[in-house]
């Protein structure tokens, strides 16, 4: 039986500005990633009859509009998992106490909203380390989904950070541990006893299977790639809430971000078609569950 998980990182627009070294903007409280992107993903998943895992930055739940959307996700059977409290890109560089505090605060807020213990975590910027693993184990988590075994992604991120420095902008993103780019592709239990669900890539060339790259491939290419995707025993498709936003959603209020974040230039209609093509190719015949459910059933 093929196993499938679909998941969405709810990274607010302020976090993308931090990546690109852009100043904060007014009006970020009710974030479009939450109020527009997340409902679009929920509708997409519902149309295919699948339930997803939504990784939440806990401080976002202080906004009533975000709380209401999160509760609707829970009511629809989706999983809420931890994406840390404040999404510090340099979480792995912080002290043990700071890391533990980030994870505990996130755990408390997300557990309270979903009405049950949180089961999983994804590190900001796909970065993780042993301190995080130990802290998650102490919290009773079942899984972590932080590793991205994709050398092209790490190379692209390093180049983007360097390019920004050349023009006098400082990205808050970090390259992270390049060794993770060459890690195992299949899920397994890690040294802390948690199930480790890496982001999926194409075998061999390790082409990333995340929202940004699926957008670049487009619906036609993804339809042709369906047999390759179906050949994977476990497929962990990862998106970001911003993946279902475009320049029109910003309404001309943030041209700097629209220019810096290239995928905002693609119309939502085009991106929806690509994501639907990917799901159409892999959902039939797959055991599609949330990551929490897959972890609970893991041998």
Number of C-alpha atoms within 10 A of each C-alpha: 8 16 18 25 24 21 26 25 23 21 21 23 20 19 18 19 19 16 22 21 20 18 11 13 12 8 9 12 16 15 19 18 24 23 15 16 23 26 18 19 22 19 11 16 19 13 10 13 11 20 22 28 25 29 25 28 23 22 15 21 19 11 12 12 15 19 16 13 16 24 15 14 21 17 11 13 13 24 24 30 29 28 30 26 23 18 21 20 21 17 23 21 15 12 11 13 11 13 19 19 15 19 22 18 16 26 25 15 20 27 17 12 16 18 10 10 17 24 24 28 25 22 23 22 20 19 23 22 14 11 16 22 20 16 19 23 16 12 16 14 21 24 28 28 23 22 24 25 25 24 19 14 17 20 13 12 16 16 13 17 20 14 14 15 13 10 8 9 15 17 20 17 21 19 19 21 14 17 11 19 19 13 14 13 21 17 19 16 16 13 11 17 14 22 24 22 27 26 23 25 22 15 12 6 10 18 16 22 22 21 22 17 14 21 21 15 16 18 20 12 14 24 19 13 15 16 12 13 22 19 11 18 13 22 27 23 22 21 22 22 26 25 26 26 24 21 21 14 15 14 9 10 14 11 12 13 20 17 12 16 17 12 22 21 14 17 15 21 11 15 25 19 16 24 24 18 21 24 22 14 19 23 18 12 12 16 16 22 19 23 30 24 15 19 22 13 8 12 8
